């Protein structure tokens, strides 16, 4: 799967990459600590890989491995 084809990650995919629960991401979004974009049709929270990498950098954590990203996107 080409990473460019998958522009947005679901809240569950983002949570796996960051290492937190989806509930934590929802709470961060509600508190405006790490805001999600909204899917235009269903209003679900979605994240870009760039958002996740930026957060990990701010936290001093390494970027997720490309193999891990591909695995999560394929699940």
N, C-alpha and C positions, 0 to 999 in steps of 0.2 A: 504494500500500500504506500502510495506517495504521500508524504506529510503535507504537501501543499493542498492535496485534495481535501484533507480534513482540517478546515480552517478553525473550527471551534471545538472545544472539548466540553463534555457534559460536566456537571458538578461532581459526579462520582469519579470520572476520569481525572479531573483536576485534583480531587482529594487524594487519590492514589499516588499521583506524582509528587504532591507536596508532603504526604505522610500524615495527613489529618483526616478527620471524618467529614462527610458531606454536611453534617449538622454544624461543625465548626465553621465551614465555609459560609453557610447560611447566616450564622451569627456574625461573622466578620463583615459580610455584605450588609446586614441590617445595621451594624454599628459603623458602617462606612470605613472600615479598616482595610478591606480588600474587596473592592466592588466588582461585581460581575456585570457583564453585558446581558441584555435580555434578547432571547430569540424572538424575532418579529411576529411569528405566527402563534406560538404557544406560550410565550412569555417565560419560558424556563431560563434559569441562570446558565450562562455559558461563559467560557474563558478561552483566551488565546494562549498558545504556548509561550508567547512573548511575555504575557502577564505573569505566568507562573515562573518563568526564568527570572524575571525582574524581582519577584517576591523572594525567591530562593537566594538571589544575590544580596538583597537587603538583609536577609537573615544570616548571611555568611555561609550558606550551604551551597554545595556544588550543583551545577545544572544536571538535570536527569540525563542518564545515558540514552543515546539515540535508540538503542535496542529496547530499552524499557518503554520509551515513548511509543515506539511502533507496536510493542506488545499490548500496551494499554489501549491504543487506538483500535487494534484489531479485535479486542475482547467485546 
